[in-house]
Every structure is written in structure tokens, then in C-alpha cells.
């Protein structure tokens, strides 16, 4: 079983959106997937309640229970676990990173968000340095700020996903209905972004090649 943690030391960066996108994309890819919600606000669980679907499985648990939760998921045949965490929740982020094969750090290309990246990197180091990658979110349709942000992050030693989530209303509309862009607007630009980010992450953790197309 592979595990991907989504962390960040600031709220509103798109952690839950990214976790949901990855979980749905993996299910569409034929992989039995569980999403684990470590956020006290249970954002991913609320998304799942709106969704009203049996998959992906969303589990609400606490950091201290995470190892046992992952053990149970593996025993039940889960192939991929996505762990969602809250902003400014060091204990949860550390537990998630310790369990992860890959850590994704969603960041908006803003000065405020960039100031928190180092704190997230410190947690990754404390967890034993699992592979970590920054994913840019809410990228504006015009301008080159995301390119400048990418270059700055790379200059600071961060690996950056070559694909990103644009600042599109599709993400909010889909999330408000318990869906992701792959499901609500499968031919749209947001759905393509979701597919690209998922396939990049899938490659990093060594999941099998797609069994079916990700819509």
C-alpha cells in the first residue's frame, strides 16, 4: 500500500481539495483508495458526506490512531491512502509525514503562503525526510507569478510539481457538491489539471500504470 500525505502550515491553500482530487482520480484509475482526515474540522469528511458515494472511503481519525488506521486499511485491500491534515497542526502533519511515501505541500503563489513553506519543510525533516513536492494551487490565468514562484522555490531547494491547479470556479463548485472536476466537468481544464497532478504523484510513489483513463 502506498501513502501520500498532504500538509501545509496555513489554512486555505487547497489541502482538502488536493486530497479529494487524488482520491477520486485513483478510484477512477482502478485503485482501491482510502482518504484519511486528520483535520479536527473534518473538512474531507464533510466533503464525503456531501458526496454520498461509497468511494473513495473517507476515514476520520486522530494522529495517535493513524498507524492502526493505515494497518487496517492495508489489511482490507486498500492500495492507496491519502492523508489530509489541517493548517497549523504540527502533530497531525508530523504523524502524516512519518507514514507517507510522498508528502505534497500545496501552496498558493503568494508571499503569505511562501512564508509557511519552510515550516512545512521542517516537519518533513523531523519525520525523516520522506520525498516531498510543492504543488501550486489557485494559479491566476494571467501573469507569470507562478513561474517566478516555481523558480524561487527551486532556488530554495524545493521540488515543484510541473503541473498545478488554476484559480477556477470549477474546483469550488465541484467541492460544494462533494465532487471533483474530473466528475463534474470531465472535459474541462480543471479536470485536465487534476489528471496531470495525479499522474505525476502516482509516478513518484510507483503505483501501477493506469488501468483506465482518468476523466
C-alpha positions, 0 to 999 in steps of 0.5 A: 500500500502506498501513502501520500500525505498532504500538509501545509502550515496555513489554512486555505491553500487547497489541502482538502481539495488536493486530497479529494482530487487524488482520491477520486482520480485513483478510484477512477484509475482502478485503485482501491483508495482510502482518504484519511482526515486528520483535520479536527474540522473534518473538512474531507469528511464533510466533503464525503458526506456531501458526496454520498458515494461509497468511494473513495472511503473517507476515514476520520481519525486522530494522529495517535490512531493513524498507524492502526488506521493505515494497518487496517486499511492495508489489511482490507485491500486498500492500495492507496491512502491519502492523508489530509491534515489541517493548517497549523497542526504540527502533530497531525502533519508530523504523524502524516509525514512519518507514514507517507511515501510522498508528502505534497505541500500545496501552496498558493503563489503568494508571499503569505503562503511562501512564508509557511513553506519552510515550516512545512519543510521542517516537519518533513525533516523531523519525520525523516525526510520522506520525498516531498513536492510543492504543488501550486494551487489557485494559479491566476490565468494571467501573469507569470507569478507562478513561474517566478514562484516555481523558480524561487522555490527551486532556488530554495531547494524545493521540488515543484510539481510541473503541473498545478491547479488554476484559480477556477470556479470549477474546483469550488463548485465541484467541492460544494457538491462533494465532487471533483472536476474530473466528475463534474466537468470531465472535459474541462481544464480543471479536470485536465489539471487534476489528471496531470497532478495525479499522474505525476504523484502516482509516478513518484510513489510507483503505483501501477500504470493506469488501468483506465483513463482518468476523466 
